[in-house]
Amino acid sequence: MRIGRHFSTTGLLIGTIFFALSLTPSLIPRAGAFQGVISGLSFAAGYGVGVLGVWLWSFLELPKPGERAQRLFEWVATGVCTLLALGFLWRGSAWQNSVRALMGLEEESGIRPLTIALVALAVFLLLLLLARLFRRTFLFLSRKLERVIPRRVSLFIGLVAAAGLFWAVFSDVVLSAALHRVDAIYQQLDARIAPEMSPPADPAKPGGAESLLRWQDMGHQGRRYLALGPTAQDIGEFAPGAPAPLRVYVGLNAAETPQQRAQLALDELKRVGGFDRSVLVLITPTGTGWVDPGAINSVEFLHGGDIASVAAQYSYLPSPIALMTEDAYGRETAQALFQSVYGHWRQLPRESRPRLYLFGLSLGALNSDRSFDFYDIIDDPFHGALWTGPPFRSDTWREVTAHRDPGSPAWLPQFRGGAVVRFGNHFGGYEEGEVPWGAFRIAYLQHASDPIVFFEPEAAFRRPAWMNKPRGPDVSPDLQWYPIVTMFQLAADMHAGVAPMGFGHSYAPADYVHAWLKLTEPEGWSAAELERLREKLRTYNER
């Protein structure tokens, strides 16, 4: 049986090349099954490129090879495909382990090549089946239409109709059902009250008997945020006699609209005395409503408990899903909370009001960035912002990175001498600036290996700037750019799983200590005390 009768030989050849390149390392180590999915998608993409190329060759009426030359090409292509697939599958485990070694992970062994090959083949065949079903639908509709309208018009309308039909089935049936199921699952998780998450005994605390906010309305992540913060005793290990930090969290079910929840947050913050503290942090949580404990615990210890923070939930879905389904709602909530808190803060006497900072991680960083307009605060700016792991869609991040100072790498850029914006991670960054860091400061905390930050659709046809030398120390030197394939790899990295702390999209408490220390400049911390704090936070977040 000739393979060319059922498959495009050119498509298989280019598809195998894409498959092989997809096995090269990217930013995050991947499990065998997940690698199989991305390799199958790459194989299908390459196959499609090959089929399109053959169609274009025929459309241009270029000379075709004879049957003997075609058969020879099939045999040569079969051998090349086999050698490429086997060679890269054998090398793939070593490449993945090289990335794992950069992150301090143990090597993986076992049946990875077989798993990858089988999963990739299944994905490719499924996509090929869908493509052929689409082609049959398109031809069927075109032939029906050809009876009443010209042939070229019928082909165009048939193509549009088939695309519309497939998109309707996917979006209204498959995608809608999946999102409905995910929504139901995360809604139940958000409503669940763990046994150890009982309402606070102190009636004056948020969620207590005298609070404006009900404990059951705060959501799962909100209750964790309020219940697991450091106590006065914890803070007292570094600042004897220090108060406990104040935390306010408004859950999604506390009120109907973002504006109403923002007003509740402000009223509760005023009730507990948040504006009487020396530092106030306005937090935009992630899609699930989660606030990274390493981030907020760090700044609370650094300022000896003389600090308040406030957050408002806008979703209970994971950030990638929230970004697709509730993007505008997250921005609206962040804007409402900022306008409420900042509006009250700016009315207070300058000499007695707290220093005001913004914080957001991942989708929280994106929405925090969108929560205000620089022109609205220019006459009375707040003190600064710490945005961690900002998604590649973040407007300010994109603008600053694109216009970075010459010679600075895209993964740790310098911008206008560091007067306003500075970048950092555990390899440094915040200390570097040709001019002093001004009164208004923006700090970015990002890893060079974070795909949430460095994914870009343009990677399909353009080498990303962060791949240029010098590279981040946590990025494999074996990582190379390949058209289309690299974009698939980076997209997969965003969902490949959680990297170890300090790599990828997982940010360590020690890195937060460094960022907050440089951004807010708390007094009285020696190198020895800072090291003790880092150790404390490491074990504190493991409890």
ZAMARLUM-886203 format. One record per residue (C-alpha): x, y, z; residue number from 0; residue in three letters. Coordinates in steps of 0.25 Angstrom, whole numbers. Example, Ala and Ser with C-alpha at 12.3 -4.5 7.8 and 13.67 -1.06 7.14 Angstrom:
BEGIN
(site (49, -18, 31), 0, ala) (site (55, -4, 29), 1, ser) 
// end
This chain:
BEGIN
(site (0, 0, 0), 0, met) (site (6, 13, -4), 1, arg) (site (5, 24, 7), 2, ile) (site (3, 35, -3), 3, gly) (site (-11, 29, -6), 4, arg) (site (-16, 33, 8), 5, his) (site (-6, 44, 12), 6, phe) (site (2, 55, 6), 7, ser) (site (16, 51, 5), 8, thr) (site (21, 66, 6), 9, thr) (site (11, 68, 17), 10, gly) (site (17, 56, 25), 11, leu) (site (31, 61, 23), 12, leu) (site (29, 75, 27), 13, ile) (site (20, 70, 39), 14, gly) (site (31, 61, 44), 15, thr) (site (41, 73, 43), 16, ile) (site (31, 81, 52), 17, phe) (site (29, 69, 61), 18, phe) (site (44, 67, 63), 19, ala) (site (47, 82, 66), 20, leu) (site (35, 82, 76), 21, ser) (site (44, 72, 85), 22, leu) (site (55, 82, 86), 23, thr) (site (55, 89, 100), 24, pro) (site (46, 101, 103), 25, ser) (site (45, 109, 116), 26, leu) (site (38, 99, 125), 27, ile) (site (40, 84, 126), 28, pro) (site (28, 76, 122), 29, arg) (site (23, 62, 125), 30, ala) (site (22, 51, 114), 31, gly) (site (7, 52, 111), 32, ala) (site (7, 67, 110), 33, phe) (site (19, 67, 101), 34, gln) (site (12, 57, 92), 35, gly) (site (0, 67, 91), 36, val) (site (9, 79, 87), 37, ile) (site (17, 70, 77), 38, ser) (site (4, 65, 71), 39, gly) (site (-1, 79, 69), 40, leu) (site (13, 83, 63), 41, ser) (site (12, 70, 54), 42, phe) (site (-2, 74, 49), 43, ala) (site (3, 89, 47), 44, ala) (site (14, 84, 38), 45, gly) (site (5, 75, 31), 46, tyr) (site (-4, 86, 28), 47, gly) (site (8, 95, 23), 48, val) (site (12, 83, 14), 49, gly) (site (-2, 81, 8), 50, val) (site (-4, 96, 6), 51, leu) (site (9, 96, -2), 52, gly) (site (5, 85, -11), 53, val) (site (-8, 91, -14), 54, trp) (site (-1, 104, -17), 55, leu) (site (9, 97, -26), 56, trp) (site (-3, 91, -34), 57, ser) (site (-11, 104, -34), 58, phe) (site (1, 111, -40), 59, leu) (site (1, 100, -51), 60, glu) (site (16, 97, -48), 61, leu) (site (22, 84, -54), 62, pro) (site (19, 71, -46), 63, lys) (site (29, 60, -44), 64, pro) (site (26, 47, -52), 65, gly) (site (21, 34, -45), 66, glu) (site (35, 28, -43), 67, arg) (site (41, 41, -37), 68, ala) (site (29, 42, -28), 69, gln) (site (31, 28, -23), 70, arg) (site (46, 30, -21), 71, leu) (site (42, 43, -13), 72, phe) (site (32, 35, -4), 73, glu) (site (43, 25, -1), 74, trp) (site (53, 35, 2), 75, val) (site (43, 43, 11), 76, ala) (site (39, 31, 18), 77, thr) (site (54, 28, 22), 78, gly) (site (56, 43, 26), 79, val) (site (43, 43, 34), 80, cys) (site (47, 31, 42), 81, thr) (site (61, 35, 45), 82, leu) (site (57, 49, 49), 83, leu) (site (46, 44, 58), 84, ala) (site (54, 33, 65), 85, leu) (site (66, 42, 66), 86, gly) (site (59, 54, 73), 87, phe) (site (50, 45, 81), 88, leu) (site (63, 38, 87), 89, trp) (site (69, 52, 89), 90, arg) (site (56, 58, 95), 91, gly) (site (58, 52, 109), 92, ser) (site (72, 58, 110), 93, ala) (site (67, 72, 106), 94, trp) (site (56, 72, 116), 95, gln) (site (65, 67, 127), 96, asn) (site (75, 79, 123), 97, ser) (site (63, 88, 126), 98, val) (site (60, 81, 139), 99, arg) (site (75, 82, 143), 100, ala) (site (74, 97, 142), 101, leu) (site (63, 97, 152), 102, met) (site (69, 87, 162), 103, gly) (site (59, 76, 158), 104, leu) (site (62, 61, 158), 105, glu) (site (64, 55, 144), 106, glu) (site (52, 47, 138), 107, glu) (site (53, 34, 132), 108, ser) (site (44, 23, 127), 109, gly) (site (35, 21, 115), 110, ile) (site (35, 36, 110), 111, arg) (site (38, 34, 95), 112, pro) (site (27, 23, 94), 113, leu) (site (17, 32, 102), 114, thr) (site (21, 44, 93), 115, ile) (site (20, 37, 80), 116, ala) (site (6, 30, 83), 117, leu) (site (0, 43, 89), 118, val) (site (5, 51, 77), 119, ala) (site (0, 41, 67), 120, leu) (site (-14, 41, 73), 121, ala) (site (-15, 56, 73), 122, val) (site (-10, 57, 59), 123, phe) (site (-20, 47, 54), 124, leu) (site (-31, 54, 62), 125, leu) (site (-28, 67, 55), 126, leu) (site (-26, 61, 42), 127, leu) (site (-40, 54, 43), 128, leu) (site (-46, 68, 47), 129, leu) (site (-39, 74, 35), 130, ala) (site (-44, 64, 25), 131, arg) (site (-58, 65, 31), 132, leu) (site (-57, 80, 29), 133, phe) (site (-53, 78, 14), 134, arg) (site (-64, 69, 12), 135, arg) (site (-74, 79, 18), 136, thr) (site (-68, 90, 9), 137, phe) (site (-69, 82, -4), 138, leu) (site (-83, 77, -1), 139, phe) (site (-88, 91, 2), 140, leu) (site (-81, 97, -10), 141, ser) (site (-87, 86, -20), 142, arg) (site (-101, 89, -15), 143, lys) (site (-99, 104, -17), 144, leu) (site (-92, 102, -31), 145, glu) (site (-106, 98, -36), 146, arg) (site (-112, 112, -34), 147, val) (site (-99, 121, -34), 148, ile) (site (-86, 122, -42), 149, pro) (site (-75, 112, -37), 150, arg) (site (-65, 122, -32), 151, arg) (site (-76, 129, -23), 152, val) (site (-81, 115, -18), 153, ser) (site (-67, 111, -14), 154, leu) (site (-65, 124, -6), 155, phe) (site (-79, 123, 0), 156, ile) (site (-77, 108, 3), 157, gly) (site (-64, 111, 10), 158, leu) (site (-70, 122, 19), 159, val) (site (-82, 114, 22), 160, ala) (site (-74, 102, 26), 161, ala) (site (-65, 110, 35), 162, ala) (site (-77, 117, 41), 163, gly) (site (-83, 103, 44), 164, leu) (site (-71, 97, 50), 165, phe) (site (-68, 110, 59), 166, trp) (site (-83, 109, 64), 167, ala) (site (-82, 95, 68), 168, val) (site (-69, 97, 75), 169, phe) (site (-72, 110, 82), 170, ser) (site (-87, 107, 85), 171, asp) (site (-86, 92, 88), 172, val) (site (-72, 88, 92), 173, val) (site (-66, 101, 98), 174, leu) (site (-79, 105, 104), 175, ser) (site (-81, 91, 111), 176, ala) (site (-66, 91, 116), 177, ala) (site (-67, 105, 121), 178, leu) (site (-80, 102, 128), 179, his) (site (-74, 90, 135), 180, arg) (site (-62, 97, 139), 181, val) (site (-70, 109, 145), 182, asp) (site (-79, 99, 153), 183, ala) (site (-66, 92, 159), 184, ile) (site (-59, 105, 163), 185, tyr) (site (-72, 111, 168), 186, gln) (site (-73, 99, 178), 187, gln) (site (-59, 100, 182), 188, leu) (site (-60, 115, 184), 189, asp) (site (-72, 113, 193), 190, ala) (site (-66, 102, 201), 191, arg) (site (-62, 106, 215), 192, ile) (site (-51, 97, 221), 193, ala) (site (-52, 93, 235), 194, pro) (site (-40, 100, 239), 195, glu) (site (-45, 113, 233), 196, met) (site (-55, 117, 244), 197, ser) (site (-59, 132, 245), 198, pro) (site (-50, 140, 254), 199, pro) (site (-52, 140, 269), 200, ala) (site (-50, 155, 269), 201, asp) (site (-63, 162, 265), 202, pro) (site (-56, 174, 260), 203, ala) (site (-48, 167, 250), 204, lys) (site (-52, 166, 235), 205, pro) (site (-62, 154, 235), 206, gly) (site (-65, 155, 250), 207, gly) (site (-78, 158, 257), 208, ala) (site (-77, 173, 255), 209, glu) (site (-71, 173, 241), 210, ser) (site (-78, 179, 229), 211, leu) (site (-74, 167, 222), 212, leu) (site (-80, 153, 224), 213, arg) (site (-70, 141, 225), 214, trp) (site (-78, 132, 216), 215, gln) (site (-77, 143, 205), 216, asp) (site (-62, 144, 204), 217, met) (site (-60, 132, 196), 218, gly) (site (-50, 121, 198), 219, his) (site (-37, 129, 195), 220, gln) (site (-42, 141, 203), 221, gly) (site (-44, 133, 215), 222, arg) (site (-30, 127, 214), 223, arg) (site (-24, 141, 212), 224, tyr) (site (-30, 146, 224), 225, leu) (site (-28, 134, 233), 226, ala) (site (-14, 130, 230), 227, leu) (site (-7, 143, 231), 228, gly) (site (4, 146, 241), 229, pro) (site (0, 149, 255), 230, thr) (site (6, 160, 265), 231, ala) (site (14, 149, 271), 232, gln) (site (20, 145, 257), 233, asp) (site (23, 159, 254), 234, ile) (site (29, 161, 268), 235, gly) (site (40, 151, 265), 236, glu) (site (46, 163, 257), 237, phe) (site (40, 175, 263), 238, ala) (site (36, 173, 278), 239, pro) (site (23, 179, 281), 240, gly) (site (18, 181, 267), 241, ala) (site (4, 180, 263), 242, pro) (site (-3, 170, 255), 243, ala) (site (-4, 174, 240), 244, pro) (site (-19, 178, 236), 245, leu) (site (-25, 170, 224), 246, arg) (site (-38, 173, 217), 247, val) (site (-44, 164, 206), 248, tyr) (site (-57, 166, 199), 249, val) (site (-62, 153, 192), 250, gly) (site (-70, 152, 179), 251, leu) (site (-83, 150, 186), 252, asn) (site (-82, 161, 196), 253, ala) (site (-90, 171, 187), 254, ala) (site (-96, 171, 173), 255, glu) (site (-86, 181, 165), 256, thr) (site (-72, 184, 166), 257, pro) (site (-75, 198, 170), 258, gln) (site (-83, 193, 182), 259, gln) (site (-72, 183, 186), 260, arg) (site (-62, 194, 185), 261, ala) (site (-70, 203, 194), 262, gln) (site (-71, 191, 204), 263, leu) (site (-56, 190, 203), 264, ala) (site (-54, 204, 206), 265, leu) (site (-64, 205, 218), 266, asp) (site (-58, 192, 224), 267, glu) (site (-44, 198, 222), 268, leu) (site (-47, 211, 229), 269, lys) (site (-55, 203, 240), 270, arg) (site (-43, 195, 244), 271, val) (site (-33, 206, 243), 272, gly) (site (-26, 203, 231), 273, gly) (site (-23, 217, 227), 274, phe) (site (-16, 219, 241), 275, asp) (site (-5, 210, 237), 276, arg) (site (8, 215, 231), 277, ser) (site (7, 206, 218), 278, val) (site (-5, 202, 210), 279, leu) (site (-5, 192, 199), 280, val) (site (-16, 191, 189), 281, leu) (site (-16, 177, 184), 282, ile) (site (-22, 171, 171), 283, thr) (site (-23, 156, 172), 284, pro) (site (-22, 145, 162), 285, thr) (site (-34, 140, 154), 286, gly) (site (-38, 130, 166), 287, thr) (site (-37, 141, 176), 288, gly) (site (-23, 136, 181), 289, trp) (site (-13, 145, 187), 290, val) (site (1, 140, 188), 291, asp) (site (4, 138, 202), 292, pro) (site (19, 140, 199), 293, gly) (site (16, 154, 194), 294, ala) (site (8, 159, 205), 295, ile) (site (15, 152, 216), 296, asn) (site (28, 158, 212), 297, ser) (site (24, 173, 212), 298, val) (site (16, 171, 225), 299, glu) (site (29, 166, 232), 300, phe) (site (37, 176, 226), 301, leu) (site (29, 187, 231), 302, his) (site (27, 181, 245), 303, gly) (site (12, 179, 244), 304, gly) (site (10, 194, 242), 305, asp) (site (2, 192, 229), 306, ile) (site (-12, 189, 224), 307, ala) (site (-16, 182, 211), 308, ser) (site (-29, 181, 203), 309, val) (site (-33, 172, 192), 310, ala) (site (-46, 170, 184), 311, ala) (site (-49, 157, 177), 312, gln) (site (-55, 158, 162), 313, tyr) (site (-55, 143, 159), 314, ser) (site (-53, 129, 164), 315, tyr) (site (-48, 123, 151), 316, leu) (site (-33, 120, 148), 317, pro) (site (-26, 132, 142), 318, ser) (site (-25, 127, 127), 319, pro) (site (-40, 124, 127), 320, ile) (site (-44, 137, 134), 321, ala) (site (-35, 145, 124), 322, leu) (site (-44, 138, 113), 323, met) (site (-57, 140, 119), 324, thr) (site (-57, 151, 129), 325, glu) (site (-46, 160, 124), 326, asp) (site (-54, 173, 125), 327, ala) (site (-60, 169, 138), 328, tyr) (site (-46, 168, 145), 329, gly) (site (-42, 181, 139), 330, arg) (site (-55, 188, 144), 331, glu) (site (-53, 182, 158), 332, thr) (site (-39, 187, 159), 333, ala) (site (-43, 201, 154), 334, gln) (site (-54, 202, 164), 335, ala) (site (-46, 198, 176), 336, leu) (site (-35, 207, 172), 337, phe) (site (-44, 219, 170), 338, gln) (site (-50, 216, 183), 339, ser) (site (-38, 214, 192), 340, val) (site (-29, 225, 184), 341, tyr) (site (-41, 235, 184), 342, gly) (site (-41, 234, 199), 343, his) (site (-26, 234, 201), 344, trp) (site (-24, 246, 193), 345, arg) (site (-33, 254, 202), 346, gln) (site (-25, 251, 215), 347, leu) (site (-14, 260, 220), 348, pro) (site (-1, 257, 212), 349, arg) (site (7, 257, 225), 350, glu) (site (-2, 247, 232), 351, ser) (site (-7, 237, 221), 352, arg) (site (-1, 224, 219), 353, pro) (site (9, 221, 207), 354, arg) (site (0, 215, 196), 355, leu) (site (5, 203, 187), 356, tyr) (site (-1, 194, 177), 357, leu) (site (1, 179, 176), 358, phe) (site (-3, 169, 166), 359, gly) (site (2, 155, 161), 360, leu) (site (-1, 149, 148), 361, ser) (site (-15, 153, 143), 362, leu) (site (-15, 162, 156), 363, gly) (site (-3, 169, 150), 364, ala) (site (-10, 172, 137), 365, leu) (site (-23, 177, 144), 366, asn) (site (-15, 185, 154), 367, ser) (site (-8, 192, 142), 368, asp) (site (-21, 195, 136), 369, arg) (site (-28, 200, 149), 370, ser) (site (-23, 214, 147), 371, phe) (site (-19, 225, 137), 372, asp) (site (-6, 232, 139), 373, phe) (site (-12, 245, 135), 374, tyr) (site (-22, 244, 147), 375, asp) (site (-12, 242, 157), 376, ile) (site (-1, 251, 152), 377, ile) (site (-4, 263, 161), 378, asp) (site (-4, 254, 174), 379, asp) (site (2, 240, 171), 380, pro) (site (2, 228, 180), 381, phe) (site (16, 223, 184), 382, his) (site (18, 211, 174), 383, gly) (site (14, 197, 170), 384, ala) (site (20, 183, 170), 385, leu) (site (15, 175, 158), 386, trp) (site (19, 160, 158), 387, thr) (site (19, 151, 146), 388, gly) (site (11, 161, 137), 389, pro) (site (4, 154, 125), 390, pro) (site (10, 157, 112), 391, phe) (site (-3, 166, 109), 392, arg) (site (1, 176, 120), 393, ser) (site (1, 189, 113), 394, asp) (site (11, 197, 121), 395, thr) (site (20, 184, 122), 396, trp) (site (20, 183, 107), 397, arg) (site (23, 198, 105), 398, glu) (site (34, 198, 114), 399, val) (site (41, 185, 109), 400, thr) (site (40, 190, 95), 401, ala) (site (46, 203, 98), 402, his) (site (57, 198, 108), 403, arg) (site (70, 205, 108), 404, asp) (site (80, 200, 98), 405, pro) (site (89, 188, 102), 406, gly) (site (79, 183, 113), 407, ser) (site (73, 169, 111), 408, pro) (site (58, 167, 109), 409, ala) (site (57, 158, 121), 410, trp) (site (63, 168, 130), 411, leu) (site (62, 182, 123), 412, pro) (site (66, 196, 128), 413, gln) (site (57, 207, 124), 414, phe) (site (61, 222, 124), 415, arg) (site (72, 220, 134), 416, gly) (site (63, 213, 144), 417, gly) (site (56, 227, 149), 418, ala) (site (42, 221, 150), 419, val) (site (42, 206, 145), 420, val) (site (52, 195, 149), 421, arg) (site (52, 180, 147), 422, phe) (site (57, 169, 156), 423, gly) (site (58, 155, 160), 424, asn) (site (67, 146, 168), 425, his) (site (79, 150, 159), 426, phe) (site (78, 165, 163), 427, gly) (site (72, 176, 155), 428, gly) (site (66, 187, 165), 429, tyr) (site (80, 192, 169), 430, glu) (site (83, 196, 154), 431, glu) (site (80, 210, 150), 432, gly) (site (88, 221, 144), 433, glu) (site (79, 231, 151), 434, val) (site (73, 230, 165), 435, pro) (site (59, 223, 167), 436, trp) (site (49, 234, 168), 437, gly) (site (38, 236, 178), 438, ala) (site (28, 229, 169), 439, phe) (site (33, 215, 166), 440, arg) (site (28, 203, 158), 441, ile) (site (36, 190, 160), 442, ala) (site (34, 177, 152), 443, tyr) (site (38, 164, 158), 444, leu) (site (39, 154, 146), 445, gln) (site (47, 141, 143), 446, his) (site (54, 139, 129), 447, ala) (site (47, 125, 129), 448, ser) (site (33, 130, 132), 449, asp) (site (25, 127, 119), 450, pro) (site (13, 135, 124), 451, ile) (site (22, 147, 123), 452, val) (site (29, 144, 110), 453, phe) (site (19, 137, 101), 454, phe) (site (16, 144, 89), 455, glu) (site (8, 140, 77), 456, pro) (site (18, 147, 68), 457, glu) (site (28, 136, 72), 458, ala) (site (21, 128, 60), 459, ala) (site (29, 136, 50), 460, phe) (site (39, 144, 58), 461, arg) (site (50, 141, 68), 462, arg) (site (46, 147, 82), 463, pro) (site (56, 157, 87), 464, ala) (site (58, 150, 100), 465, trp) (site (65, 138, 93), 466, met) (site (76, 147, 89), 467, asn) (site (89, 147, 97), 468, lys) (site (91, 149, 108), 469, pro) (site (80, 140, 112), 470, arg) (site (74, 138, 126), 471, gly) (site (82, 128, 134), 472, pro) (site (69, 120, 136), 473, asp) (site (67, 118, 121), 474, val) (site (73, 106, 114), 475, ser) (site (85, 110, 104), 476, pro) (site (79, 98, 95), 477, asp) (site (66, 106, 93), 478, leu) (site (65, 111, 79), 479, gln) (site (55, 118, 71), 480, trp) (site (47, 111, 60), 481, tyr) (site (35, 117, 52), 482, pro) (site (22, 112, 57), 483, ile) (site (27, 102, 66), 484, val) (site (33, 111, 76), 485, thr) (site (20, 118, 78), 486, met) (site (13, 104, 81), 487, phe) (site (24, 101, 91), 488, gln) (site (22, 114, 98), 489, leu) (site (7, 113, 98), 490, ala) (site (9, 99, 104), 491, ala) (site (19, 104, 114), 492, asp) (site (8, 113, 120), 493, met) (site (0, 101, 123), 494, his) (site (11, 91, 125), 495, ala) (site (10, 91, 140), 496, gly) (site (16, 98, 152), 497, val) (site (31, 100, 152), 498, ala) (site (39, 99, 165), 499, pro) (site (39, 111, 173), 500, met) (site (48, 122, 168), 501, gly) (site (46, 118, 153), 502, phe) (site (35, 119, 142), 503, gly) (site (22, 126, 148), 504, his) (site (25, 122, 163), 505, ser) (site (31, 133, 171), 506, tyr) (site (39, 131, 184), 507, ala) (site (37, 139, 197), 508, pro) (site (52, 142, 196), 509, ala) (site (50, 149, 183), 510, asp) (site (38, 157, 189), 511, tyr) (site (46, 161, 200), 512, val) (site (57, 167, 191), 513, his) (site (46, 174, 182), 514, ala) (site (38, 180, 194), 515, trp) (site (51, 184, 201), 516, leu) (site (56, 192, 189), 517, lys) (site (42, 198, 185), 518, leu) (site (38, 202, 199), 519, thr) (site (51, 204, 207), 520, glu) (site (47, 199, 221), 521, pro) (site (57, 203, 232), 522, glu) (site (65, 195, 241), 523, gly) (site (68, 183, 234), 524, trp) (site (82, 177, 234), 525, ser) (site (87, 166, 224), 526, ala) (site (87, 156, 235), 527, ala) (site (72, 159, 239), 528, glu) (site (68, 159, 225), 529, leu) (site (74, 145, 223), 530, glu) (site (66, 141, 236), 531, arg) (site (54, 146, 230), 532, leu) (site (55, 139, 217), 533, arg) (site (57, 126, 224), 534, glu) (site (45, 129, 233), 535, lys) (site (36, 132, 221), 536, leu) (site (41, 119, 214), 537, arg) (site (36, 111, 225), 538, thr) (site (24, 120, 228), 539, tyr) (site (19, 117, 214), 540, asn) (site (21, 102, 216), 541, glu) (site (11, 101, 228), 542, arg) 
// end
